[in-house]
Amino acid sequence: MTTFQFLWQVTMYRPFRYWINAVVWTLIYLAPIAPGLITKQFFDTLSGDSAVHYGVWGIIALLIGAAFARIALIYIGFITDIQFRFRIGMMLRRNLLRHILKQPGARAIPCSPGEAISHFRDDVDQTEEAASWSVDAFGMTCFAAVSSYILIKIDVQMTLLVFLPLVVVVTAAQMATSKLQKYRAASRESTSRVTGAISEMFSNVQAIQVAGAEERVIERFKHFNEERRRTMIKDRLMGEVLDSVFSNSVNIGTGLILLLAGHKMRAGAFSVGDFALFVYYLTFVTQFITNFGKFLTYFKQMSVALSRLTSLIQGAPARVLTKKSSLQLGTGGRSAEEEAEEADRNAQTAPLHQLDVSGLTYRFPDTGRGIADVRLSLKRGSFTVVTGTVGSGKTTLVRTLLGLLPKDGGTIVWNGKPVDDPSTFFVPGKSAYTAQVPRLYSDTLRNNILLGHPSDAGALKQALHAAVMEYDIDHLSNGLETVIGPRGVKLSGGQAQRTAAARMLVRDAELYVFDDLSSALDVETEQKLWERLFHERGEATCLVVSHRRTALAHADHIIVMKDGRVETEGSVEELLATSTTFQELWYGDERS
Ligand SMILES: Nc1ncnc2c1ncn2[C@@H]1O[C@H](COP(=O)(O)OP(=O)(O)OP(=O)(O)O)[C@@H](O)[C@H]1O
């Protein structure tokens, strides 16, 4: 999609609002034509050159009337602009978010969360800005056309002699703004390096002292400071030069008019009113050139924003960004397509009777490792453990099954119906998942477990019991209301794992998937955890990744992975009799 097509699609999101906005802003830009003509009339009346006589007070009343009309138009213009531009921002952010949330977890965004947030904020803002300024560019061009017509009719020679050099000066200065932007970007970057260095120094005071690296750190800081000084001076100097060109261009223009108009006025070919009109329009023509340049800058920035936004959607067509859909959140805001997807998913929500996976394959693009041709079958209420040596593909298997990694091949069949998009299918209601490294937030323990789930005291109590958390809650300073710090730093590794388990268990699901849930637990707690899970899971089906004997001992069925493939499967007894890999895992656990 070209930048122009993108701009068109964005503005046509709500065509009616766009055109209303365009009409109002064109009127705002055309409005100064009237006071210009009234001012001309005023001076011509004073000098007796006017054929029409409104009287001085009449003209003053007209001027005040024109000013109030413009104020009213500007007031309406801000309303129409806000109504239009914020919708564009919301539409882009909604479509981006929707697309990202539909991606498999590990591939949702191709950059750091911080960078993604800056794309959401800055790139969307820049697109919004360009769309909004397209209206101004149109209005200003209308003003330039009408005012040029009036001025040329008064005096072609004067118009060309005064405005052409001015257009050249302001256009040249406007073009130099791209240089200014380069300097500005450099100064921002150097400032962020300085602040980054300060924050690094503060957070690593001890490490710096222990390594005796004070001087080197200060040298580095001085270097960043010096770089910042240079880029800042360039930025400021360029900014001031451009400002002075823009603010003085009207004065230069007025001087030119005075120089040229003098003898024409003496000859009677140019009235005082004409002079006033030229000077009055001069301001707006200069503004027109500056603002048109601004629009071109925003347009260029939008082209960069478009390429950044498309990189964020990772190869999906750019029309994903401008797809027309309602901005409302919740069910009311869903498009027909989304409703259909939801209905299709619900049709498959019936209790899990059997889940069949065959040929499941996923290779990490950078290492080429992963899983290949995995086959498994889970029956309702079964307790299946996936085991294997380190790096054998256990985590990759469950993540690919749940759609957190995009499968390269294979089929997943839920109750006999193929699952087309596992990432949107395997969500609470159907499945719940605890990752190897639990993700916790700086909030209370209760909120970390519920994460917005409707609070049902009974279900919460049951989940806490199954996750063996009652002892911990009794011993935390504020029980469930204890704030657990950023990423849950105030909890031990085992507590964090069980908090994640409770979070999973509080949600009713047909299929529970645990990835190495008990790696940080002591033997006694682990024993309790598996026993409780095993007995309290009701009819739910469990898929557990573990190499621990306590988990393996509960399994109805065990799948042994090796080098990304299923090496063998069976019960504990069968595998102990036939599989060397399994024997090593089983007896190795005893030794550890
Ligand atoms: N993000 C990644 N990028 C590239 N390769 C990866 C990535 N994650 C895992 N792998 C590779 O894929 C293979 C399977 O890894 P996986 O994490 O599934 O193994 P695992 O059996 O769960 O190991 P562990 O018991 O240590 O959790 C390994 O060879 C690993 O090096």
PDBQT file of the ligand as one rigid body, heavy atoms in Angstrom, charges set to zero:
ROOT
HETATM    1  N1  LIG A 601      13.113 -19.430  21.473  1.00  0.00    +0.000 N 
HETATM    2  C1  LIG A 601      13.833 -20.377  20.896  1.00  0.00    +0.000 A 
HETATM    3  N2  LIG A 601      14.523 -20.112  19.778  1.00  0.00    +0.000 NA
HETATM    4  C2  LIG A 601      15.255 -21.082  19.166  1.00  0.00    +0.000 A 
HETATM    5  N3  LIG A 601      15.348 -22.345  19.588  1.00  0.00    +0.000 NA
HETATM    6  C3  LIG A 601      14.674 -22.672  20.712  1.00  0.00    +0.000 A 
HETATM    7  C4  LIG A 601      13.887 -21.710  21.413  1.00  0.00    +0.000 A 
HETATM    8  N4  LIG A 601      13.314 -22.319  22.489  1.00  0.00    +0.000 NA
HETATM    9  C5  LIG A 601      13.746 -23.593  22.458  1.00  0.00    +0.000 A 
HETATM   10  N5  LIG A 601      14.541 -23.815  21.393  1.00  0.00    +0.000 N 
HETATM   11  C6  LIG A 601      15.168 -25.083  21.004  1.00  0.00    +0.000 C 
HETATM   12  O1  LIG A 601      14.140 -26.021  20.743  1.00  0.00    +0.000 OA
HETATM   13  C7  LIG A 601      14.443 -27.269  21.329  1.00  0.00    +0.000 C 
HETATM   14  C8  LIG A 601      13.292 -27.711  22.241  1.00  0.00    +0.000 C 
HETATM   15  O2  LIG A 601      13.224 -26.800  23.320  1.00  0.00    +0.000 OA
HETATM   16  P1  LIG A 601      12.147 -26.946  24.501  1.00  0.00    +0.000 P 
HETATM   17  O3  LIG A 601      12.227 -25.710  25.334  1.00  0.00    +0.000 OA
HETATM   18  O4  LIG A 601      10.862 -27.294  23.898  1.00  0.00    +0.000 OA
HETATM   19  O5  LIG A 601      12.714 -28.177  25.283  1.00  0.00    +0.000 OA
HETATM   20  P2  LIG A 601      12.228 -28.780  26.674  1.00  0.00    +0.000 P 
HETATM   21  O6  LIG A 601      12.188 -30.231  26.476  1.00  0.00    +0.000 OA
HETATM   22  O7  LIG A 601      11.004 -28.111  27.127  1.00  0.00    +0.000 OA
HETATM   23  O8  LIG A 601      13.459 -28.366  27.599  1.00  0.00    +0.000 OA
HETATM   24  P3  LIG A 601      13.445 -28.043  29.189  1.00  0.00    +0.000 P 
HETATM   25  O9  LIG A 601      13.288 -29.345  29.872  1.00  0.00    +0.000 OA
HETATM   26  O10 LIG A 601      14.786 -27.414  29.410  1.00  0.00    +0.000 OA
HETATM   27  O11 LIG A 601      12.333 -27.102  29.407  1.00  0.00    +0.000 OA
HETATM   28  C9  LIG A 601      15.755 -27.104  22.069  1.00  0.00    +0.000 C 
HETATM   29  O12 LIG A 601      16.769 -27.679  21.284  1.00  0.00    +0.000 OA
HETATM   30  C10 LIG A 601      15.953 -25.618  22.184  1.00  0.00    +0.000 C 
HETATM   31  O13 LIG A 601      17.318 -25.304  22.042  1.00  0.00    +0.000 OA
ENDROOT
TORSDOF 0
